[in-house]
């Protein structure tokens, strides 16, 4: 159930993350969105719903009053009709965003969106190629994106007038790093630092080797916070901050939460509607605001 301070719809969490796509071309060992359970239990052998159903979900979310939609995966840019979803959301005057590893972002891909995409969040944990291989943050798990290629992707995004965020998952491989130099070169508007999150049924086969303590995470945040002097907003999220603070949809078109350390799924949105499906999950508006979920988007 969405926890609000008022029955007024303006008091509900205004942003939604649609994990529309299970497939990914990287093998991040800490990934908390593998959705193998969804493929198995919801009879989704390809790991996603058909395009028309995804478009219908976007329509329903807009009708329910969501202001911002973030398309995630898996790797959403593997989805050939992702641009159609972005454009449909923009037709509803929603703020549009994607979270991507960047491997398929080209200037032509960006141009084809015709100005429909407001934000791109690039997932960049480090630019140390050996650490990226250890993390699996690499194509096929072995071929990482280089620092120069990341900077090319950043340049293409900015030249198209798209606003840039960087998401960094902080793990045992990287918590002692100084990432200041790269972040100053990329200069995103927002840099989200995420403590590696264990989720039973998603990443428990590998996460133990990559978990860090809250104290280690805070040390990373403090070490790198100096980039705020360059006008970059720092958005740290430890494991507690991530719980109940997101409205999330899985590849089967169901809301889900992570309150109990595993995923709890709602009934499908296309079967019962947005409002009824939301009753099956726990989302805390105070947590959303506490993690800085509402900003100048």
C-alpha positions as CSV (number, residue, x, y, z in Angstrom):
1,X,0.0,0.0,0.0
2,X,1.2,3.5,-0.8
3,X,1.7,5.4,2.5
4,X,0.6,9.0,2.1
5,X,-0.1,11.9,4.4
6,X,-3.3,12.8,2.5
7,X,-5.9,11.2,0.3
8,X,-5.0,13.9,-2.3
9,X,-3.2,12.2,-5.2
10,X,-0.6,15.0,-5.1
11,X,0.7,13.4,-1.9
12,X,1.6,10.2,-3.6
13,X,5.0,9.3,-4.9
14,X,5.1,11.0,-8.3
15,X,7.8,8.9,-10.0
16,X,7.9,5.3,-11.2
17,X,10.6,2.9,-12.3
18,X,9.5,0.5,-15.0
19,X,11.9,-2.4,-15.2
20,X,10.4,-3.4,-18.6
21,X,13.2,-5.7,-19.8
22,X,15.0,-8.7,-18.1
23,X,17.7,-9.3,-20.8
24,X,21.1,-7.6,-20.2
25,X,24.4,-7.6,-22.1
26,X,26.5,-7.3,-18.9
27,X,26.9,-9.7,-16.0
28,X,27.1,-7.5,-12.9
29,X,27.5,-9.9,-10.0
30,X,25.8,-7.6,-7.5
31,X,22.7,-6.9,-9.8
32,X,19.5,-6.8,-7.7
33,X,17.2,-6.8,-10.8
34,X,17.9,-10.2,-12.5
35,X,14.2,-11.2,-12.5
36,X,14.8,-14.8,-13.1
37,X,11.9,-15.5,-10.8
38,X,9.6,-13.4,-12.9
39,X,10.6,-15.2,-16.1
40,X,9.9,-18.5,-14.4
41,X,6.8,-17.8,-12.4
42,X,5.0,-15.5,-14.9
43,X,5.8,-17.6,-18.0
44,X,7.9,-14.9,-19.6
45,X,10.5,-16.9,-21.6
46,X,11.8,-13.8,-23.3
47,X,11.8,-11.8,-20.0
48,X,9.4,-9.1,-21.0
49,X,5.8,-8.3,-22.0
50,X,4.9,-7.5,-25.6
51,X,5.2,-3.9,-26.8
52,X,1.5,-3.2,-26.9
53,X,1.1,-4.2,-23.3
54,X,4.0,-2.1,-22.2
55,X,2.5,0.9,-24.0
56,X,-0.8,0.3,-22.2
57,X,1.1,0.2,-18.9
58,X,2.6,3.6,-19.7
59,X,-0.9,4.9,-20.5
60,X,-2.3,3.7,-17.2
61,X,0.5,5.2,-15.2
62,X,0.0,8.6,-16.8
63,X,-3.7,8.4,-16.2
64,X,-3.0,7.6,-12.6
65,X,-1.1,10.8,-12.2
66,X,2.6,9.8,-12.2
67,X,4.7,12.7,-13.4
68,X,8.0,11.0,-14.1
69,X,8.8,7.5,-15.6
70,X,12.2,5.9,-15.5
71,X,12.8,2.9,-17.8
72,X,15.2,0.3,-16.5
73,X,16.0,-3.3,-17.0
74,X,18.0,-5.5,-17.4
75,X,19.5,-3.2,-20.0
76,X,16.5,-1.3,-21.5
77,X,18.3,-0.2,-24.7
78,X,18.4,-3.8,-25.9
79,X,14.6,-3.3,-26.3
80,X,14.1,-2.2,-29.9
81,X,10.8,-0.5,-29.1
82,X,12.1,1.4,-26.0
83,X,11.9,4.7,-28.1
84,X,8.2,4.1,-28.6
85,X,7.6,3.8,-24.9
86,X,9.6,7.0,-24.2
87,X,7.7,8.9,-26.9
88,X,4.4,7.6,-25.6
89,X,5.3,8.8,-22.1
90,X,6.3,12.2,-23.5
91,X,2.9,12.4,-25.3
92,X,1.4,12.2,-21.8
93,X,3.7,15.1,-20.7
94,X,5.6,12.8,-18.3
95,X,9.3,13.5,-17.5
96,X,11.2,10.6,-19.2
97,X,14.4,8.9,-18.0
98,X,16.3,5.7,-18.6
99,X,19.0,3.9,-16.6
100,X,21.5,2.3,-18.9
101,X,25.0,0.8,-18.9
102,X,25.7,3.0,-21.9
103,X,26.9,0.3,-24.2
104,X,24.3,0.9,-26.9
105,X,24.1,4.7,-26.6
106,X,25.1,6.3,-29.9
107,X,24.4,9.8,-31.2
108,X,22.1,8.3,-33.8
109,X,20.1,6.5,-31.1
110,X,19.7,9.7,-29.2
111,X,18.8,11.6,-32.4
112,X,16.0,9.2,-33.2
113,X,14.3,10.1,-29.9
114,X,13.4,13.5,-31.3
115,X,13.8,15.3,-28.0
116,X,11.5,12.9,-26.1
117,X,14.0,11.9,-23.5
118,X,14.7,14.2,-20.6
119,X,17.3,12.2,-18.5
120,X,19.8,9.5,-18.9
121,X,21.3,7.8,-15.8
122,X,24.6,6.1,-16.8
123,X,25.6,3.2,-14.5
124,X,29.3,3.7,-14.0
125,X,30.9,2.1,-10.9
126,X,34.5,2.7,-11.8
127,X,36.7,3.1,-14.8
128,X,39.3,0.6,-13.6
129,X,39.0,-2.1,-16.3
130,X,40.2,-4.9,-14.0
131,X,37.7,-4.0,-11.3
132,X,35.0,-3.8,-13.9
133,X,35.8,-7.4,-15.0
134,X,35.7,-8.5,-11.4
135,X,32.3,-6.9,-10.9
136,X,31.0,-8.3,-14.2
137,X,30.2,-4.7,-15.3
138,X,31.3,-5.5,-18.8
139,X,29.9,-6.8,-22.1
140,X,29.5,-10.6,-21.8
141,X,31.1,-10.1,-18.3
142,X,34.6,-9.7,-19.8
143,X,34.8,-6.7,-22.0
144,X,34.4,-3.4,-20.0
145,X,33.7,0.0,-21.4
146,X,36.8,2.2,-21.3
147,X,37.1,5.6,-19.6
148,X,37.4,7.3,-23.0
149,X,34.3,5.6,-24.3
150,X,32.3,6.6,-21.2
151,X,33.4,10.2,-21.8
152,X,32.3,9.9,-25.5
153,X,28.9,8.7,-24.3
154,X,28.6,11.5,-21.9
155,X,29.5,14.0,-24.6
156,X,26.9,12.6,-27.0
157,X,24.2,12.8,-24.3
158,X,25.0,16.4,-23.4
159,X,25.2,17.5,-27.0
160,X,21.6,16.3,-27.5
161,X,20.4,18.4,-24.6
162,X,19.6,15.4,-22.4
163,X,20.3,15.8,-18.7
164,X,22.8,13.5,-17.2
165,X,22.9,11.4,-14.0
166,X,25.6,8.9,-13.0
167,X,24.6,5.9,-10.8
168,X,27.5,4.2,-9.0
169,X,27.0,1.0,-7.0
170,X,29.6,1.0,-4.3
171,X,31.0,-2.5,-3.6
172,X,34.0,-4.2,-1.9
173,X,35.9,-3.6,-5.1
174,X,35.4,0.1,-5.2
175,X,34.6,1.5,-1.7
176,X,38.2,2.8,-1.2
177,X,38.3,4.5,-4.5
178,X,38.7,8.2,-5.3
179,X,36.4,8.7,-8.3
180,X,36.6,12.5,-8.2
181,X,38.7,12.9,-11.3
182,X,36.3,11.0,-13.6
183,X,33.2,12.6,-12.1
184,X,34.6,16.1,-12.6
185,X,35.3,15.3,-16.3
186,X,31.8,13.8,-16.8
187,X,30.1,16.5,-14.7
188,X,26.7,15.0,-14.3
189,X,23.9,17.1,-12.7
190,X,23.4,14.3,-10.2
191,X,25.7,11.6,-8.9
192,X,23.8,8.8,-7.1
193,X,25.9,6.6,-4.9
194,X,24.2,3.3,-4.0
195,X,25.4,0.8,-1.4
196,X,25.4,-2.7,-3.0
197,X,22.0,-4.1,-2.0
198,X,21.4,-7.8,-1.3
199,X,18.0,-9.1,-2.5
200,X,17.1,-12.7,-1.9
201,X,16.2,-14.5,-5.1
202,X,18.0,-11.8,-7.2
203,X,21.7,-11.6,-6.4
204,X,22.2,-13.9,-3.3
205,X,24.4,-16.3,-5.4
206,X,27.2,-13.6,-5.7
207,X,26.5,-10.6,-3.6
208,X,28.3,-11.8,-0.4
209,X,31.7,-11.1,-2.0
210,X,30.7,-7.5,-2.9
211,X,28.8,-6.3,0.1
212,X,30.1,-3.4,2.2
213,X,29.2,-2.0,5.6
214,X,27.3,1.2,6.1
215,X,30.5,2.7,7.5
216,X,32.5,1.8,4.4
217,X,29.8,3.2,2.2
218,X,29.8,6.5,4.2
219,X,33.6,6.6,3.9
220,X,33.2,6.5,0.1
221,X,30.6,9.2,0.1
222,X,32.7,11.5,2.3
223,X,35.8,10.9,0.3
224,X,34.1,11.9,-3.0
225,X,31.8,14.6,-1.8
226,X,34.2,17.3,-2.8
227,X,32.7,17.2,-6.3
228,X,29.8,19.2,-4.9
229,X,32.1,22.2,-5.2
230,X,31.7,21.7,-9.0
231,X,27.9,22.0,-8.8
232,X,27.3,18.2,-8.9
233,X,24.5,17.1,-6.6
234,X,25.5,14.1,-4.5
235,X,22.7,11.6,-3.7
236,X,23.9,8.8,-1.4
237,X,21.6,5.9,-0.8
238,X,22.5,3.2,1.8
239,X,20.5,0.0,2.0
240,X,18.0,1.4,4.4
241,X,17.3,4.4,2.2
242,X,16.5,2.2,-0.8
243,X,13.7,0.3,1.0
244,X,10.1,1.5,0.4
245,X,11.3,4.6,-1.3
246,X,10.7,3.6,-4.9
247,X,7.6,2.8,-6.9
248,X,8.8,-0.1,-9.1
249,X,7.3,-2.3,-11.8
250,X,8.7,-5.6,-12.9
251,X,9.0,-7.0,-16.5
252,X,5.6,-8.8,-16.0
253,X,3.9,-5.4,-15.4
254,X,3.5,-5.8,-11.6
255,X,4.4,-3.3,-8.9
256,X,7.0,-4.7,-6.4
257,X,8.7,-3.7,-3.2
258,X,11.8,-4.8,-1.3
259,X,10.8,-4.2,2.3
260,X,11.6,-7.8,3.5
261,X,14.9,-8.2,1.7
262,X,13.2,-10.0,-1.2
263,X,10.7,-8.9,-3.8
264,X,7.0,-8.8,-3.1
265,X,4.9,-8.5,-6.2
266,X,1.4,-7.0,-6.8
267,X,-1.3,-8.3,-9.1
268,X,-0.7,-7.3,-12.8
269,X,-1.5,-3.7,-13.5
270,X,-3.3,-4.5,-16.7
271,X,-5.6,-6.9,-14.9
272,X,-6.6,-4.9,-11.8
273,X,-5.5,-1.3,-12.6
274,X,-2.9,1.0,-11.1
275,X,-4.6,1.9,-7.8
276,X,-5.6,-1.6,-6.9
277,X,-2.2,-3.0,-7.7
278,X,-0.5,-0.4,-5.6
279,X,-2.5,-1.7,-2.6
280,X,-0.4,-4.9,-2.7
281,X,3.0,-3.2,-2.1
282,X,4.6,-0.9,0.5
283,X,5.9,2.5,-0.5
284,X,6.7,5.3,2.0
285,X,6.3,8.8,0.8
286,X,8.6,10.0,3.6
287,X,11.3,7.6,2.5
288,X,11.0,8.9,-1.1
289,X,11.5,12.5,0.0
290,X,14.3,11.5,2.5
291,X,16.4,10.0,-0.3
292,X,15.9,13.1,-2.5
293,X,13.5,11.5,-4.9
294,X,11.8,14.9,-5.6
295,X,14.2,17.3,-7.3
296,X,14.2,19.8,-10.3
297,X,13.4,17.3,-13.0
